[in-house]
């Protein structure tokens, strides 16, 4: 369990499920006080009631969008990406990868544009292997986090399906009761099993959703045209998500402060879930995202089941390895730092790597248009 072993020291508490925050082990001048200064220096503290109203409105719009499978366009911040084509196999230096990067920094003062003004209108869907994206959220998130991406994809003529994994979003199941990765990803496996014969999808995984995507790639390689990892855990055979994240646990003080372990079975048993300190969500996950999306997340996120994080994946070259894989890096990411993303990429070579300049851990909020453009670009990449 790597460096996270020190996180699970037992405490005596009165309530169940027991919650336990990771203790700050650094006392130097650049430790937690730095984050306190960052938080206290913010000047954009909006009225809580207004933020909640905005969040609820966004959630309602998202549900209506799902139910109606269409509807009115939503305004989004403009963004653009600039591609730098290279061949992965032609890289001269170890670890040097073909990349794509956005051409400019994020600006909150950009005029709001309708999605159809940004989508490439010349896309010929008949030439694509598939135009169906299946979006898999990260730990604690739900299908709701993809509401901007769904709108943009559908405006461009694509089909988009966002799945709530077990105990996430509106899926009514106690997260503390999830005991395996197969149980956690069952809504996704059920969806793929029901796909018509011969139909393929582009599978997108964010954060812990990357491990979930890898798991189903091993089960259904013939149903997945491409897999896209967005600021995601990308494991190799025999690894668990905990194996990956423990590599940077000791150095990521913000993550250590934000994590709260839940012990639904009591202090004498392993943790059952991981929750997040809501006061640190912006710094950790949404440091470049609009306030209304942070508010939506604060009322929508749920605990992350712990057992699936511990589970080691069994991945084969014949199945998992046969699916074309792409990675989208998020350089302003405080949850999965760019160094860790690079480490995972170097351990598991992909067909192409993109870098989304100015994106935090949640690019579907901070860089929705640029993320959408990369999705479209990946859908158009033909077989070599």
Order of alpha helices (4+ residues) and beta strands (2+ residues): beta-alpha-alpha-beta-beta-beta-beta-beta-alpha-beta-alpha-alpha-beta-alpha-beta-alpha-alpha-beta-beta-alpha-alpha-beta-alpha-beta-alpha-beta-alpha-alpha
